[in-house]
Amino acid sequence: MSESPWKTPTDRRNEREEKRIAVLRTAAQAFNEMGYYATSLDDIARRLNVTKPTIYYYVKNKEEILFECVRIGLELLDSASNEVIGHGGSAYDELVAVMTTYVGIVTADFGMCVIRVGEEPLTGESRRTMRALKRRIDLKFRTLIERGVAEGSIAPCDPKIAAFTLSGALSWIARWYRPDGDLDVEAIARQSIGLLLDGLRPRA
């Protein structure tokens, strides 16, 4: 029996989703480089070498594009932490693993969009949804720190302040990171986390 030349509904859905992600990724890159307000749908279409009406086949408007870009970035951060937390080792070890993954994500297209653009241009329910996702990620940092303090792998501290400090410092990497810079993402993560967890004071 010869293979049908027609694509199945599943194939068509998968193909459409791949193209939609390509639109979103290209938009995230443009937002990161030029800023949300300075980027138009025409700019995104030109980068993809398609027409503006083609963009509307995959998204309704520019705000929806930003919502999806930020949502994907936050969900990447959330799911990456789920893969680490509770899989053995001390809370300190898990915190280091989460922080390392965090740096990897905020230096990539969607994660960088979370930091460089964020939810501020969004309105109403969209903004509330993004902030709820951010709180979920912050809670994971706090919970790990609380657990570490309780078990003795992390020095006594205020978990809320510690979580804000760590995530804030790591997030800022997204604002100055350049792929063509002297350090790769691994080196940046290693040095940044070392400074945040061990400090600058000389040790014996």
Buried (B, 14 or more C-beta within 10 A) or exposed (E): EEEEEEEEEEEEEEEEEEBBBEBBBBBBBBBBEEEBEEBEBEBBBBBBEBEEEEBEEBBEEBBBBBBBBBBBBBBBBBEBBEEBBEEEEBBBBBBBBBBBBBBBBBBBBBBBBBBBBBBEBBEEEBBEBBBEBBEBBBEBBBBBBBBBBEEEBBEEBEBEEBBBBBBEBBBEBBEEBEEEEEEEBEEBBBEBBEEBBEEEEEEE
